[in-house]
Amino acid sequence: MDDYERKLYEQAIKKWGIDAQVKMIIEECAELIVKLVKLDRNKNGSTADEVINEIVDVQIMINQAKIIFGEPLVNEWKKTKLGRLAKRLDEDYYKRNDNEVKT
């Protein structure tokens, strides 16, 4: 995130407080969940634009959460989890190729 964005997030946290912003994180995540659940419904369903709108709201709140809970620690965990994902994908790749070679 750039300096402008960080300052906005810090101002929001200062203005409304950590507790209120954590509750907003929960609320925005819940709204995204609802839109995603309703995405495949024909009647009273969500549109891709509505989902995108909620994704942006969640991203904004997640960036505030990084500031609240410590961005360096979040980044450290992210790196670890991305490493796990890469390893799983690599294992899946080799499993698929092993199966293709055997048949």
Backbone as CSV, one residue per row, in Angstrom:
resi,resn,N_x,N_y,N_z,CA_x,CA_y,CA_z,C_x,C_y,C_z
1,MET,0.837,-1.185,0.000,0.000,0.000,0.000,0.879,1.244,0.000
2,ASP,0.445,2.255,-0.697,1.251,3.470,-0.762,0.998,4.340,0.475
3,ASP,1.764,5.411,0.593,1.686,6.283,1.773,0.313,6.936,1.922
4,TYR,-0.266,7.360,0.798,-1.585,7.993,0.836,-2.628,7.037,1.416
5,GLU,-2.599,5.817,0.895,-3.554,4.805,1.347,-3.357,4.509,2.839
6,ARG,-2.106,4.322,3.246,-1.803,4.032,4.649,-2.320,5.146,5.557
7,LYS,-2.112,6.386,5.144,-2.576,7.521,5.955,-4.092,7.512,6.096
8,LEU,-4.801,7.200,5.011,-6.263,7.099,5.086,-6.689,6.037,6.095
9,TYR,-6.055,4.864,6.003,-6.397,3.776,6.922,-6.087,4.157,8.370
10,GLU,-4.938,4.761,8.577,-4.563,5.180,9.934,-5.534,6.218,10.482
11,GLN,-5.983,7.145,9.626,-6.965,8.152,10.053,-8.290,7.496,10.419
12,ALA,-8.712,6.517,9.629,-9.967,5.816,9.922,-9.874,5.082,11.258
13,ILE,-8.756,4.414,11.497,-8.565,3.691,12.754,-8.571,4.670,13.921
14,LYS,-7.886,5.787,13.747,-7.838,6.804,14.810,-9.225,7.396,15.063
15,LYS,-9.960,7.701,13.992,-11.269,8.344,14.133,-12.301,7.427,14.779
16,TRP,-12.390,6.185,14.311,-13.447,5.301,14.791,-12.990,4.293,15.839
17,GLY,-11.687,4.103,15.958,-11.148,3.208,16.971,-10.977,1.779,16.471
18,ILE,-10.100,1.076,17.148,-9.775,-0.298,16.750,-10.989,-1.207,16.855
19,ASP,-11.711,-1.150,17.967,-12.870,-2.040,18.147,-13.895,-1.864,17.031
20,ALA,-14.202,-0.618,16.689,-15.185,-0.352,15.636,-14.684,-0.856,14.283
21,GLN,-13.399,-0.684,14.020,-12.873,-1.122,12.725,-12.816,-2.650,12.642
22,VAL,-12.527,-3.304,13.748,-12.550,-4.772,13.744,-13.973,-5.263,13.474
23,LYS,-14.963,-4.606,14.064,-16.361,-4.979,13.789,-16.717,-4.731,12.325
24,MET,-16.161,-3.669,11.747,-16.402,-3.401,10.323,-15.754,-4.464,9.439
25,ILE,-14.597,-4.958,9.854,-13.958,-6.044,9.107,-14.897,-7.243,9.070
26,ILE,-15.449,-7.586,10.220,-16.389,-8.712,10.317,-17.599,-8.466,9.430
27,GLU,-18.157,-7.270,9.509,-19.348,-6.932,8.724,-19.078,-7.014,7.225
28,GLU,-17.967,-6.460,6.790,-17.654,-6.481,5.353,-17.388,-7.907,4.869
29,CYS,-16.719,-8.705,5.677,-16.494,-10.117,5.304,-17.822,-10.857,5.197
30,ALA,-18.724,-10.586,6.132,-20.046,-11.227,6.101,-20.823,-10.826,4.851
31,GLU,-20.750,-9.555,4.483,-21.443,-9.099,3.281,-20.885,-9.780,2.032
32,LEU,-19.568,-9.965,1.987,-18.965,-10.675,0.857,-19.424,-12.127,0.831
33,ILE,-19.475,-12.748,1.981,-19.936,-14.137,2.057,-21.352,-14.261,1.508
34,VAL,-22.231,-13.365,1.913,-23.625,-13.405,1.446,-23.687,-13.251,-0.075
35,LYS,-22.944,-12.298,-0.610,-22.961,-12.090,-2.067,-22.419,-13.322,-2.798
36,LEU,-21.391,-13.946,-2.260,-20.832,-15.138,-2.893,-21.797,-16.315,-2.824
37,VAL,-22.467,-16.472,-1.695,-23.436,-17.565,-1.550,-24.579,-17.393,-2.541
38,LYS,-25.003,-16.153,-2.742,-26.133,-15.879,-3.621,-25.744,-15.783,-5.093
39,LEU,-24.459,-15.872,-5.389,-23.996,-15.688,-6.765,-24.605,-16.699,-7.718
40,ASP,-24.784,-17.926,-7.273,-25.283,-18.957,-8.194,-26.799,-19.139,-8.158
41,ARG,-27.482,-18.266,-7.437,-28.942,-18.357,-7.385,-29.553,-17.620,-8.567
42,ASN,-30.579,-18.218,-9.148,-31.266,-17.559,-10.262,-32.148,-16.434,-9.761
43,LYS,-32.866,-16.693,-8.698,-33.800,-15.712,-8.152,-33.138,-15.053,-6.933
44,ASN,-33.213,-13.751,-6.855,-32.601,-13.001,-5.754,-31.103,-13.278,-5.627
45,GLY,-30.464,-13.449,-6.748,-29.029,-13.738,-6.741,-28.190,-12.480,-6.770
46,SER,-26.897,-12.686,-6.646,-25.935,-11.590,-6.722,-25.370,-11.501,-8.129
47,THR,-24.887,-10.328,-8.454,-24.193,-10.151,-9.723,-22.682,-10.123,-9.451
48,ALA,-21.905,-10.324,-10.495,-20.447,-10.249,-10.364,-20.032,-8.853,-9.882
49,ASP,-20.722,-7.816,-10.338,-20.401,-6.453,-9.896,-20.612,-6.283,-8.392
50,GLU,-21.667,-6.893,-7.864,-21.911,-6.812,-6.420,-20.816,-7.531,-5.643
51,VAL,-20.383,-8.666,-6.155,-19.297,-9.409,-5.517,-18.015,-8.577,-5.542
52,ILE,-17.710,-7.992,-6.686,-16.511,-7.161,-6.820,-16.559,-5.995,-5.836
53,ASN,-17.702,-5.360,-5.721,-17.873,-4.251,-4.784,-17.544,-4.691,-3.358
54,GLU,-18.018,-5.865,-2.980,-17.749,-6.368,-1.627,-16.293,-6.782,-1.467
55,ILE,-15.684,-7.313,-2.519,-14.254,-7.663,-2.459,-13.437,-6.413,-2.144
56,VAL,-13.760,-5.309,-2.799,-13.035,-4.058,-2.570,-13.223,-3.594,-1.127
57,ASP,-14.457,-3.663,-0.621,-14.699,-3.284,0.774,-13.866,-4.137,1.728
58,VAL,-13.810,-5.444,1.461,-13.034,-6.346,2.315,-11.546,-6.024,2.206
59,GLN,-11.062,-5.753,1.002,-9.647,-5.409,0.838,-9.282,-4.158,1.642
60,ILE,-10.144,-3.171,1.609,-9.909,-1.936,2.371,-9.833,-2.248,3.859
61,MET,-10.740,-3.075,4.333,-10.744,-3.419,5.759,-9.564,-4.318,6.123
62,ILE,-9.173,-5.207,5.222,-8.012,-6.071,5.483,-6.749,-5.223,5.592
63,ASN,-6.639,-4.190,4.766,-5.479,-3.303,4.874,-5.460,-2.581,6.219
64,GLN,-6.633,-2.241,6.729,-6.682,-1.657,8.065,-6.305,-2.697,9.112
65,ALA,-6.738,-3.935,8.913,-6.398,-5.011,9.848,-4.886,-5.222,9.885
66,LYS,-4.229,-5.101,8.743,-2.766,-5.234,8.716,-2.120,-4.197,9.622
67,ILE,-2.620,-2.984,9.572,-2.080,-1.917,10.420,-2.383,-2.208,11.883
68,ILE,-3.606,-2.611,12.157,-4.024,-2.884,13.538,-3.211,-4.023,14.158
69,PHE,-3.042,-5.111,13.413,-2.432,-6.313,13.972,-0.944,-6.447,13.679
70,GLY,-0.415,-5.568,12.851,1.023,-5.574,12.581,1.350,-6.108,11.198
71,GLU,1.594,-5.192,10.278,1.844,-5.567,8.887,3.055,-6.486,8.716
72,PRO,4.172,-6.251,9.432,5.310,-7.170,9.252,4.966,-8.620,9.604
73,LEU,4.216,-8.814,10.675,3.828,-10.171,11.061,2.858,-10.773,10.050
74,VAL,1.922,-9.967,9.562,0.991,-10.431,8.528,1.774,-10.853,7.285
75,ASN,2.727,-10.046,6.871,3.525,-10.361,5.685,4.353,-11.630,5.879
76,GLU,4.865,-11.822,7.090,5.635,-13.028,7.395,4.759,-14.275,7.260
77,TRP,3.561,-14.212,7.844,2.628,-15.337,7.743,2.187,-15.561,6.301
78,LYS,1.987,-14.476,5.575,1.584,-14.590,4.170,2.643,-15.337,3.371
79,LYS,3.899,-14.978,3.599,4.987,-15.641,2.896,4.994,-17.139,3.215
80,THR,4.803,-17.487,4.475,4.762,-18.894,4.890,3.620,-19.628,4.207
81,LYS,2.448,-19.021,4.210,1.272,-19.680,3.638,1.359,-19.776,2.117
82,LEU,1.942,-18.782,1.470,2.148,-18.870,0.023,3.144,-19.983,-0.310
83,GLY,4.129,-20.162,0.550,5.071,-21.262,0.372,4.375,-22.606,0.459
84,ARG,3.461,-22.743,1.428,2.680,-23.980,1.556,1.828,-24.222,0.314
85,LEU,1.196,-23.162,-0.177,0.363,-23.278,-1.380,1.212,-23.732,-2.568
86,ALA,2.362,-23.122,-2.730,3.247,-23.496,-3.835,3.654,-24.959,-3.728
87,LYS,3.935,-25.393,-2.514,4.326,-26.791,-2.311,3.175,-27.730,-2.661
88,ARG,1.975,-27.391,-2.235,0.802,-28.222,-2.551,0.549,-28.275,-4.050
89,LEU,0.670,-27.140,-4.702,0.465,-27.102,-6.148,1.529,-27.919,-6.857
90,ASP,2.745,-27.831,-6.388,3.838,-28.601,-6.961,3.583,-30.094,-6.763
91,GLU,3.127,-30.479,-5.566,2.812,-31.889,-5.307,1.693,-32.367,-6.218
92,ASP,0.666,-31.546,-6.390,-0.435,-31.903,-7.289,0.062,-32.057,-8.720
93,TYR,0.956,-31.188,-9.128,1.509,-31.260,-10.485,2.225,-32.596,-10.687
94,TYR,3.042,-32.954,-9.717,3.784,-34.208,-9.859,2.872,-35.417,-9.772
95,LYS,1.835,-35.357,-8.945,0.879,-36.468,-8.868,0.176,-36.647,-10.211
96,ARG,-0.249,-35.541,-10.834,-0.922,-35.613,-12.129,0.007,-36.189,-13.185
97,ASN,1.220,-35.721,-13.195,2.176,-36.203,-14.199,2.542,-37.657,-13.970
98,ASP,2.641,-38.099,-12.718,2.910,-39.501,-12.429,1.772,-40.373,-12.949
99,ASN,0.529,-39.899,-12.754,-0.628,-40.654,-13.240,-0.653,-40.706,-14.760
100,GLU,-0.277,-39.612,-15.387,-0.284,-39.583,-16.852,0.795,-40.515,-17.427
101,VAL,1.917,-40.606,-16.761,3.000,-41.460,-17.253,2.629,-42.935,-17.117
102,LYS,1.935,-43.301,-16.028,1.597,-44.693,-15.747,0.546,-45.225,-16.703
103,THR,-0.330,-44.384,-17.227,-1.421,-44.877,-18.081,-1.041,-45.011,-19.503
